[in-house]
Amino acid sequence: MKAPESFPQLQYTQEHKAVGLANPALGLHARERIEACAQAVRSRFSRSVDAAIILGTGLGALADEMHVDTVIDYGELPNFPLSTVESHKGRLLCGTLAGRTVVAMQGRFHRYEGYSLQQVTFPVRVLRALGAETLIVSNACGGMHPLWAPGDLMLIADHLNLLGDNPLIGPNDDALGPRFPDMSEPYDAGLRTIARAVAVANGITLREGVYAAVQGPNLETRAEYRFLRAVGADVVGMSTVPEVIVARHGGMRVLGLSILTDQCLPDALEPSSIAQIIAVARAAEPKLAAVVKGVLAQL
């Protein structure tokens, strides 16, 4: 990696070590770390990957729809983070879905677990290195649109990054992506068109809106829900946006799907629990699976 001309190499290295960017997931020598992890996957699953899938909270059962050839625990992969959330199994599933070769993450990572956003998004770099040109991200989220209900499926049209951080902060490796990636279309218009058609063909109501990402892990207050709605969000969650930013940085097409698990209406707000959220997500998962399979079949 070549340092900017305004920074001597020694100073550049020391400064970025000081702010934690030379970490086990990304930073200096990022390509070597990515390739080491990708090679560990290739040693057990050698096929070129058509698409990658990230399964969110309560959505791991989509794996049952796959023909899985290889299962790799995250702990077996060099430089890979480990899942700490109960509903995230922490496994990489390699196989076939809807006639396409896919690798699915059964469990993702979050800023609230204590990981940096570079670590959170390291798996996306690895999936890209394995050949995936399309990323399908899913999540469970809170719905703030008054006409939508728990169990509804939403196509992500755009997002708000309210995490107070960005996974691209720090030294940029032009081999991984441009310094200033364009984000005018983070969620691919062509994939969204296919998703809408698949939903209609399967009789599935598919909402479309804006996803806001916040740090968590607490759920939001009434005032925060009012704020989020006022700035343009339809749903809120604690993931997805960093992965999408890195996927777009790497030139991947992205499709985002959310399952609304609870209503977050500030004037009628009721307590919610992770058990309730997971239960709603799992009940709605067949609809998510149908859309994902339908889109994959048309790639």
N, C-alpha and C positions, 0 to 999 in steps of 0.2 A: 504494500500500500504506500503510495507516495504522499508525503505531507505537503500541505500548502506551502508555497515559496516563502510566505511571510513568517513561517515558523521553522526554526532549526529542528532537525529530526529528534534530537535528544529532548528539547523542551516540549515538543509535541507529545512524545511518549509519556513523559513525566506528568504533564498536566492532565492527560486523559486517564492515567492510572489514578491520579488524585481524586477524580470525580467518579471512579468506579466503572469506567467504560472498557477497561481491559479485564472484563469479567469472564466467567466460564461459558457464557452464552454468545456474546457478541463483543465487538470492539476491535482492538488490534488483532490481526491475524484471524479475522472472522471467517474468511473463506476456508482456511485450514480446518477450523473447528466444524464448520458446516459439512465439509467434504468428509471428514472423519466419521461423522454421524451418518451421513448418507451412505457411505461405504459399508457401515455396519448393517444398515437395512438391506443394501444390495446383496450382501453375503448370504442373506436368508430369503430374499425375494428379489429375483434378478430382472423381472419384467419392467419395461418402461411404463410409467404411470400416466394415465390419461387425465385423471382428476383427483383432487384431494378433498376430503370432507372433515370438518371439525364439528363434533357433536357436543352440544351444550348441556346444561343442567337438566337431568331427567330425560335426556334424549338418546342415551346410549343404546337403547333397544333397537334403534335403526340398524344396528349391526346384525340383527337377526335376519335382515333382508339380504345380507351379503352372502356370497359364497366365499368363505374365508379360507385362504391357503396357509397364511402365516400369521401368528399372533406374537407380537414383541412387546414385552413390558418396558415401560419407559426407563426403568432402572437398568436395563440392559444396554441402553444406548449412550455412547459417550457424549458428554456436554448437555444432555437433555434434562430439563427440569423434571420434578416429580409432582404428581397431583396430590394435593392435601385436602381437597373437598370431598365429602362423603359420597356424593352422587357421581363422581368422576373416577372411573375405574383405573385410568392411567395405562392404557394399552394402545398400541398401534396395530390396526387390523389391515392386512394386505390381502387383496383378492379381487373379486369381480362383483359388480352390481349393474344391472340393466345392460349387460353386455360390454361394459367398460372396465378397464383395469383401474382400480381405485385403491387409495390408502386412506383409511379413516382414523382420525384421532378420537378414541373413546375416552374423552376427558381432556379439558384444556386447562390453561393457567390464567391467573388473574393478578392484577396489581395488589389487591388486598391480601394476597397470600404472602406478600413480602418480596416478590420477584420484581426486578426491574422490567420495564417494557421491552428491553432488548432480550431478556430471558423469556418473557411471555411469548414473544413472536419468533424466537429461534426455530421452533418446529416448522413454521411457514417457510423459512429459508431452506430447511432440509427438504420439505415436500417439493419445493421448486427445483432443488438440485436433483431430485429423483425423476424429474421430467414433467411434473404436473403443470399444465398451462391454465387449468381452471380450478378455482377454489370455491367450494360451497360451504358457507358458514351458517350454523344454526344456533339459536339461543332461546332461553326462556326469559320473559321480560314482563314488566308491569305495564299495563295499558292505561293511558290517560285520555284516550278519545272517548267521549261520553256515549257514543253509539256503538262501540265495540264491546265484546264480552269475553270473559275468560274461556279459553279453548279455541278462540279465533286464531287463524294463521295470518301472519302479515309478511308481505314482500317488502324488504327494505329498499326504499328508493334513494335514501340519502342518510347521512348521519351527522351528529354533533359530537365532537370530541371535547368532553368536559372533564377529562381525567387530570388536567393540569400537567400533562407530560406528553411526549411523543416518542415512539420507538426509533425514529430516524435522527434524534439528537446525538451529536458526537461526530467522529470522523466518518466520512462517506467513502465507500469503496465503489467506484464507478462500474466495476465488474458486476456488482449486485444490483445497481440501479442508479438513476440520476440524483444529483444533489437536491434538486427541487422538483420532485415528481408532480405531475398535474393530477388534480383531484376533482376535475369538473364532472367526471362520471365514475365514481368509485364502484358503483354497482352496475354491471354491464347491461346496457339497454336490450341487446339481443337476447341475453339469457332471461331477462325479466319478461320479455314478450313470450318466450317459450313457456315460462312458468305460468303465466296467466292462461295461456291456451290449455296447458295440462290441467290446471285447476278447473276450468270450465268443462273440459271433457270428463272429469271425474266428479263433477257436481260439488266441488269444494269451494266454499267462500274464501276468497283470498283478498284480504285487505292490503293496502299499500300505504306506506308512510315513512316517517323519519324516526330513527333510533338514536337516542341519546345515551352516551356511555359516561358513567360516573364511577368513582373509585370504590364505593362501598367500604366495608361489608354490610353496614347497617342499611335498612330500607329508608326511604326518604320521609321527610316531614311534610305536613300539609303545605307549608310555605314553599318548600322545595318543589313539590308537584306543581303548584301554581306557577312558579318560576319556569320550570321546564316546559310546561304547556305554553306559556307566554312567549318563549323564545323559539317555538316551532316544533317541539318534540311530540310525537304521538305515543311512543313507548320509551321505557327507560330500563337499562340493564348495566351490567358491570364487566362487559367483555366485548368481543367482536371488532370494535373499531381499531385497536392496535394491529390486529391480525390483517384487517383489510388494508390498512395503510401500507404495511410491509408487502402484502401480496401485490398491490398496485405498484409499489416501488420496484418489485421484481418483474413486472410486466404480465401478471396473471389476470385473467378475467375472473370476476367475483360475482357470485349469487348469494344473497343474504336472506334468510328466512327466520322469522321469530314466531314463537308461540306465546300468546298472551296468557299469563297464568293467574293474574289477579287484577281487579279494577282499582286504579289509584286516583280516585276522584276526591279532591280535598274536602269537599263539603259533605261527602258520604263515606269517609274513609273508615275502614274496619281493619283490625289487626290481621296480619297474615303470618304464616309460618312456612319454613322451608319444606316441611312435609306436605302442606297443602299445595305449594308451588310445584313440587315434583309430581304429585298425583295428577294435577291438571295437565302438566306437560306430557306425562306418559299416556294419558287418555287421548290426547290430541295427536300423538305421534304417528298413528296410521295415515293421517292427512299429510303430514310432513313427508313421510316415506313415499307416498304416492307422487307428490310433486317432485321430489328429488329424483326418483327413478324415471319419471317422465322426462325430466330435463336431460338427465344423463343419456337416455336412449336417443336423444336428438343431437347430441354433440357431434 
